[in-house]
């Protein structure tokens, strides 16, 4: 089983699919979702999928459904915006840490002058 950073996630017409980022081969496909426009968000160890007004949490390594929320009363067949505070990639976190270190070094140099 590939590591999570070796996967690319795609949502198409009620399907959630994981592809190998190097070969493009399908690693897993989940077609147990409702049909419609599909939005995906990787949130740490969860792949959050919104389709047809329904929200699903999938295991990003296997595609197995972890939970389901029908969002009754919130509309149907609508696209949903999904975002995450946890969803920042490790590359983004590394860049932020490097920027903070550079700013601290610049401030220390300026204070010493």
Residue pairs with C-beta under 8 A, 6 or more apart in sequence:
1 27
1 61
1 62
2 20
2 27
2 61
4 42
4 60
4 61
5 21
5 90
6 20
6 21
6 22
7 18
7 19
7 20
7 21
7 27
7 60
7 61
8 18
8 19
8 20
8 21
9 16
9 17
9 18
9 19
9 40
9 42
9 47
9 60
10 16
10 17
10 18
10 19
10 40
11 17
11 38
11 39
11 40
11 49
11 51
12 38
13 35
13 36
13 37
13 38
14 31
14 33
14 34
14 35
14 36
14 38
14 51
14 52
15 29
15 30
15 31
15 33
15 38
16 29
16 30
16 33
16 38
16 40
16 47
16 49
16 56
16 58
16 63
17 26
17 28
17 29
17 30
18 26
18 27
18 28
18 29
18 60
18 61
18 63
19 25
19 26
19 27
20 27
28 62
28 63
29 63
30 49
30 58
30 63
30 64
30 65
32 65
33 49
33 51
33 52
33 54
33 56
34 51
34 52
34 53
34 54
35 51
35 52
36 51
36 52
36 53
36 77
37 51
37 52
37 77
37 79
38 49
38 50
38 51
39 49
39 50
39 51
39 79
39 80
39 81
39 82
40 47
40 48
40 49
40 50
40 82
41 47
41 48
41 82
41 83
41 84
41 87
42 48
42 60
42 84
42 87
43 84
43 86
43 87
44 84
44 86
44 87
45 59
45 60
46 57
46 58
46 59
46 60
46 66
47 57
47 58
47 59
47 60
48 55
48 56
48 57
48 58
48 82
48 84
49 55
49 56
49 57
49 58
50 56
50 79
50 80
50 82
52 76
52 77
53 70
53 71
53 74
53 75
53 76
53 77
53 78
53 80
54 68
54 69
54 70
54 71
55 68
55 69
55 71
55 80
56 65
56 67
56 68
56 69
57 65
57 66
57 67
57 68
58 64
58 65
58 66
59 66
